[in-house]
Amino acid sequence: MLITQIRGTGGFRIDTENFHIHVDPGPGALLHSIENKLNPEKINCIIVTHAHTDHCTDAAPLIEAMCGGILKQKGTLIVSKSIIEQQGNVGPVLSEFHYGQPKEFYTPKAGDMIELAEKGEKISLEITKCEHPDATTFGFKINLGNKILGYTSDTAYFEGMGELYKGCDILVINNTRPGKERIPGHLCTEDTIKLLKVAKPKMAILAHMGMKMFRSGISNEAQRIQRETSVQTRAAQDGMKIDIGESSTQANLKRF
């Protein structure tokens, strides 16, 4: 998808009343933000889960947007260690010119908790384990106050993974391939079924789908997952928007 752009690789955005969070800004994140009328200058938090191209290439321009063209310190940057330092054969992606500009900066590991506040609104992130070629990759559960959203990032399935994502209202799953056609460090449909049978979120969203997933019929895979897990399952589409909030604090997720 990164090469063909049949589906966008710009990540997704979480917007609440006071938080505007861009997650995994891969190629096209800046352009598609503008096309979807989501002003990148309003971003106040950027999360980059690892240093592979399809997750991080637009991190620098989004930092520039968040920080007013690098004219002021603003916002929060939460990135894997590989984004700023070489880890094995990956990274770094950002220079200190960029990662030194946001007001708050974190390179978390599994088990860490990060609490953020913006104009009186508070959210928290629980960092979750991943098994991926970039060993510093992380997923997360973000508590938005009235809803919990989980994101697996890129990872192989591992024992205990389902337990990590229990309690999620929405779980975004990077389901790269159909059936049992897994590749190292990524989930396939069979893995997602195992995950959802334990995690049991109210809704699952399939993302990060590769060409084999596309050719096999993404909707067919989503229907199979829903049928076998009884979890409402949707396949992400470019520009798709999901309303999350049901209280005075509204939130939505937008994928591009």
N, C-alpha and C positions, 0 to 999 in steps of 0.2 A: 504493500500500500504506500509505503514511503516513496517508492520510485514512480509508481503509476498515478498516485493520488486519486484512484477510483473512489476511495474513502479518505477523508481528511485525516491528518496526523497531528493536529494542533492541540490535542489534549482536551480538557474540559474546564468549565468555570463554575464555581459555586458562589452564588450571590445571596446575601441576606440583607437586612436593612442597613447594616454598617460594614459588613465584610464583603470583599470582592476578591476571591481566591482563584488563581489560575493554577491548574494542576498539570504537570508534565507537558510543557509548551514545546512540542516538537515542530517540525517544518510546517509552516503555514499558520502558526498560532497568532502572530501579529496581524497578518492580512485578514484572516477569518474573523478575528475579534472585531475589526473595523467593519467588515462586510455584514456581520450580524448585529451591528449597532451596539456593541459592547465596548465602551470606551476604555482602551487599555490604560489610560492615565488615571482611571478610578481604581485600578488594582491596588490593594494594600497587603496582599500576601501572595507569594509565589512558592509552590512546592514542586521540587524536581526530585523524583524518586531514584534516578540513577543516570549514569553518564552515556547511555546509548543514544545514538543520533535521533531516533524517532521519539525521544522523550525530552530532549534538552536543547535543540539547536536554536530555538527562539527565546531561550532564557535571558540572554544578554539584552536584546531589544526590549523585552518586557520589563526588565529591571530599569532600563533607561526611561521607559514610559512611566513606570511607577514612581520613579524618583525625579520626575519633572525634567527629563533631559540631563540627568546627573547634576542638577543644580541644587538639590536639597536631599537630606537624609529622610527617608520615609519608608514605612512598611516593614514587612517581615519576609525574610528569605529562609526557607527550610529545604535543605538539599542533602543528598548523599555525600559522603566524604570524597567520592570519586569525582564530584563536580569541581572540587577545588584542589585536589591532590591526586597524583597518579596512584592508582590502586591496581596492582598486577599489570594487565595490558590495557586498562582503560583510564581515561582522564589525563590531566584535568581538562575541564571545559571552559571555566570562567577564570579570568585574571582577577587580582585584587581590585583593579579599577572598577569592576562590576560588583563582585561579592562584598566589597567593603563599603558599599554605598547605602544599602538598606539600614534602617534604624535598628532592627533586630535580626540576628543571624544565628541559625542552628544547623548543625550536622548531626542529626540524631541516630540512635541505634535502636534495635528492637527492645521494647519494654519502656522506653522513655515516654514521658508525658510532657506536653507543651501546652501552656495556657496562654491565651491571647485575649486582649480586651481592646475594644474600639468604641469610643463614645458611649461607654456604659454597657455595651453588649459584650458578653463573654462566651468564648468557645474553648474547647480543649481537644487536643489531638493525642491519641494513643498510638505509638509507632509499633507496627507489627512486622514479624519476621517474613523474609523472602528467601528462596533458594534460587539464585540466578548467577550467571557467569560474572556479573559485577557483584562481588561479595558484599558491597555496602548498600545494595538495593534495599528499600524498605516499602512497606505498605502502611496503611493507617486506618484508624476509625476516628471520625471527627464528630464530636458531640456539639450539635448546633443549638443546644438548649432544649428544644422540643423534639428533635429528631436526631438519629445517628446514621451517618453515612460511612460505609466502608469502601476501601479501594485496595484490591490485591496487588496492584502493580504487576510487573512481570515476575513470575515465579513458577517453579515446578510444584506439583502437589506434594505435600509432606504430611506425615502423621501429626495430628493435632491441629491442622490448619482450620478445620471447621469450627473448633472451639474458639479460636481467636476472633471470629467474626459473628459470634452469637450476639443477639441484641440489636443488630442493624435493622433499620427500617429499609434502607436501600443499600445494596452491595454491588459495586461496579467491579466486574470480573474481566480481566484480560484473558479472553478465551481465543487463543490464536488459531487452533486447528480443529476440524470436525472429528467426530468419532473417537477412535483411539490413536489418531495420527499425531501423537505428541512429538515435539522436538525438545531437546534439552533446555531446561530452564523456563519452560512455558506450560500453560495449561491447555488441555484439549477438552472436548465436550464430556468425555468420560470422567475426567478429573473434576470438572465443574459440577457434575451430578453428585459425585461423592462429597464435594464441599458443601453443596446446598442441602443435602440430606441431614447434615449436622448443624450448619449455621442457621438455616431456616429464616432468612430475612423476609420482610414483607414483599420486597421486589428485588429481582436481580436484573442488572443491565449488562449485556455482553458488549465488550469493547475490544480494541486491539486485534481485530480479526484479519487474518492473512488471506492470501489469494485462494488457497485451497478451501477455506471456510466460505469465501465468497462464491466460488464456483459450485460448491456442493449445495448451496442454498442456505443462507444465513437464517432465514425465517424457519426453515425446516429444523435446524439445529435448536433454535430457541423453543420451538414447539415441543421437541423431544425432551428438552431439559425440563420444561414446565410440566409435561405429562408425567415424567418419572420422579419428580421431586415435589409436585404440588405447590411450587413457588412461582408466583407470577414472574415471567421472564420476557424481557424485551431486548431486541438487538439494537444497539445504538445506530443512529443515522445522523448524517451531517446536519447540524442546525437543530437537532432534537432538543426540546426543552421539557423538563419535568418539574412540576411544582411539588415542593417537599413540605412546606410549612402548613400548619393548620391552626396556629395560634396567632397572637398579636405579632409574633416575629415570623414573617414569611420568608421562605427561601426557595431558590430554584437552582437547578443544575442544567447547564447548557453545554452541549458537546459539539466540537468542530475539528 
